[in-house]
Amino acid sequence: MPERRGHGFWAYLVPLFSFLLILQFKGYFPDTWAGGFLALQVVLPAGLFVHFARRGDYPELRGFRADANLVLDVGVGLAGAAIWVAPFVLVDAWRPEDPGAFDPQLLGPSLAGLAFALRAVGYGVVTPFIEELFMRSWLLRYAEVFDKRRDFRDVPIAHFSGRSLSIVLAFFVLSHVTWEWPVMFVWALGTMLWFYHRKHIVPLIVVHAVTNLAIFGFVVLFDGRLLDGAGEPISLWFFI
């Protein structure tokens, strides 16, 4: 059995909450700092994740073997991307009026490629790791034992209980802005069912990464090329 350090919370909480704190504090700084914060919100959580991973604090990442089911994981991720994109593209009323969209020019025209790369890595690689480890590895298990004086690490990965499922679904939904709630609920419930089927955290990281990268690719390829009901081009940057 791997060596356990203390309560084991920090490896799951610190990377995600470092990212959330950066998002919170960047609003207090001038726009000229935006590029630095874009890099920081990728590098810091990723560095913290690597630190804890090297210490062996994520034993649930071990033991995964890629097989034919990986194709199904990719398919679930692509279906998740469609669930996210379709309502906002097909129904004008669903699109948010002031979504706080990503600006691909925030580093200037000459560094647009760097801005794209940072956003893609953060959105499509770093976020799936730190969010899945927090939500489906720590929170799902901790929700079963927080009132029982038990160690969450004693709960098997992908163990089902109505209470833990409800708490994780609520946290997934409430951690997003209100206009995302309906699609977030559908995506979270569908991927939770897939998690119970796969019983390993890595396939869910794959699903999450494929969903995010597919959305990112869709935005890059089709921004301004789709028309709304009035025949005006649709800006898609609000997705990311």
SVG drawing of the C-alpha trace seen along z (x, -y; Angstrom):
<svg xmlns="http://www.w3.org/2000/svg" viewBox="-34 -49 43 52">
<polyline fill="none" stroke="black" stroke-width="0.4" points="0.0,0.0 1.4,-3.5 2.6,-5.6 0.0,-8.0 0.8,-11.6 -1.6,-13.2 -5.2,-13.6 -4.2,-13.7 -6.3,-16.8 -3.7,-19.2 -2.8,-17.3 -6.4,-17.6 -7.3,-21.0 -4.2,-23.1 -3.8,-22.9 -7.5,-23.6 -7.8,-26.4 -4.6,-28.0 -6.2,-28.3 -9.5,-29.7 -7.6,-32.2 -5.7,-33.5 -9.0,-33.9 -10.4,-35.8 -7.4,-38.2 -6.7,-39.0 -9.8,-41.2 -8.1,-43.6 -5.2,-44.3 -5.1,-46.3 -5.6,-44.7 -1.9,-45.0 -1.4,-42.2 -3.7,-39.8 -0.9,-38.0 1.0,-37.3 -2.1,-35.9 -2.9,-33.7 0.5,-32.1 0.3,-31.9 -3.1,-30.1 -1.5,-27.4 2.0,-27.1 1.2,-27.3 -1.6,-24.7 0.4,-22.4 3.6,-22.8 1.7,-22.0 0.1,-19.0 3.5,-17.7 4.9,-18.3 2.2,-16.2 2.3,-13.5 6.1,-13.1 5.5,-12.6 3.1,-9.8 0.0,-11.5 -2.2,-10.3 -2.2,-6.5 -5.5,-6.4 -3.6,-7.5 -1.7,-4.2 -2.8,-0.9 -4.5,-2.3 -3.8,-0.4 -4.9,-1.8 -7.1,0.6 -10.1,0.6 -12.2,-1.2 -10.1,-4.3 -11.8,-4.8 -15.1,-4.8 -13.7,-7.4 -12.8,-9.6 -16.3,-9.1 -17.9,-10.1 -15.7,-13.2 -16.8,-14.2 -20.4,-13.6 -19.9,-15.8 -18.5,-18.6 -21.6,-18.3 -23.8,-18.6 -22.0,-21.8 -21.9,-23.4 -25.3,-22.5 -27.8,-24.5 -25.8,-27.7 -25.2,-27.5 -28.7,-26.4 -30.8,-28.5 -30.1,-32.3 -31.8,-32.8 -29.3,-30.4 -26.2,-32.5 -25.0,-34.7 -25.1,-38.4 -22.0,-39.2 -20.0,-36.0 -16.6,-37.3 -15.1,-35.6 -11.5,-34.8 -9.7,-37.4 -7.2,-35.7 -5.5,-39.0 -4.8,-39.7 -1.0,-39.3 -1.2,-41.4 -1.5,-40.2 2.1,-39.1 1.7,-36.7 -1.7,-35.4 -0.2,-31.9 1.2,-31.9 -2.1,-33.0 -3.8,-30.2 -1.2,-27.7 -1.5,-28.7 -5.2,-28.6 -5.3,-25.3 -2.9,-23.7 -4.7,-25.2 -8.2,-24.4 -7.5,-21.0 -4.8,-19.5 -4.3,-21.1 -7.9,-21.7 -9.0,-18.1 -6.3,-16.7 -6.8,-19.1 -10.6,-19.3 -11.1,-15.5 -8.8,-14.7 -10.6,-17.2 -14.2,-16.4 -14.2,-12.6 -11.3,-11.4 -11.4,-13.6 -14.8,-15.2 -16.8,-12.1 -15.1,-10.0 -14.9,-12.6 -18.6,-13.2 -19.1,-9.6 -16.9,-9.9 -16.8,-13.5 -19.3,-12.8 -17.9,-9.3 -14.3,-9.9 -13.0,-7.8 -10.2,-8.5 -11.5,-9.3 -8.7,-7.2 -10.4,-4.1 -13.3,-4.6 -12.8,-2.9 -12.6,-5.0 -15.9,-5.4 -17.9,-4.0 -21.5,-5.0 -23.7,-6.5 -26.7,-8.8 -25.2,-11.4 -21.8,-11.6 -23.3,-11.8 -25.7,-14.6 -22.9,-16.6 -20.6,-16.2 -23.3,-17.1 -24.2,-20.2 -20.6,-21.3 -20.0,-20.8 -23.1,-22.9 -22.6,-25.7 -18.9,-26.1 -19.9,-27.4 -21.8,-30.5 -25.6,-30.4 -26.0,-30.3 -23.9,-27.1 -25.9,-25.2 -28.3,-23.2 -25.6,-21.8 -23.2,-21.4 -25.7,-19.2 -26.3,-17.0 -22.5,-16.7 -21.7,-16.0 -24.4,-13.4 -23.5,-11.6 -19.8,-11.5 -20.6,-10.4 -22.4,-7.4 -19.4,-6.7 -17.1,-7.0 -19.2,-4.3 -18.8,-2.1 -15.1,-2.6 -14.1,-2.6 -10.8,-4.5 -10.0,-8.2 -7.8,-8.3 -10.6,-7.6 -12.5,-10.5 -9.5,-12.7 -9.4,-11.6 -13.1,-12.3 -12.8,-15.8 -9.7,-16.6 -11.4,-15.5 -14.5,-17.5 -12.5,-20.7 -10.1,-20.3 -13.0,-19.5 -14.8,-22.7 -11.5,-24.7 -11.0,-23.3 -14.6,-24.1 -14.3,-27.7 -11.0,-28.2 -12.4,-26.7 -15.9,-28.2 -15.8,-31.5 -17.6,-34.1 -18.5,-31.5 -21.9,-30.5 -24.9,-32.8 -27.6,-33.5 -31.3,-33.9 -30.8,-37.4 -28.0,-36.4 -25.2,-37.9 -22.0,-36.0 -21.8,-34.3 -18.8,-34.9 -17.9,-31.6 -15.1,-32.7 -17.5,-32.6 -17.2,-28.8 -13.6,-29.0"/>
</svg>
